[in-house]
Amino acid sequence: MAKDLRFALLLDCYGSLLTERQAAYMELYYCEDLSLGEIAEDAGVSRQAVRDAVKRGEELLLDYEAKLGFAAQHTACVEKLEELQRRIGSLEGRIPPEQLAALTDCAAQCRAVLA
């Protein structure tokens, strides 16, 4: 089973909607990079049980994203913020320093919200 790292972002957005077991197994699998066998051994269950929980969790996360789109919106906002920060950087020396500082501060606050 190849790892699709977009599930790490989907877990951040929708992980609390999964069962405790699904969320825990997926966190270990995608974020801690443990194998299904390692998770199964630690949890005292079969590898197949872990795989089934992860696969069901993946299906649910994809379904939530298809319906709600929060992860895609988050990614788009991060990309736009990066573009904004590049454009602010290009303004250095072209606008008054206090305006540049205000724009930089605003971008930093937006980044903090998205983090």
Secondary structure as UniProt FT lines:
FT   HELIX           6..14
FT   HELIX           15..17
FT   HELIX           20..26
FT   HELIX           27..31
FT   HELIX           36..43
FT   HELIX           47..68
FT   HELIX           70..90
FT   TURN            91..94
FT   HELIX           97..114
//
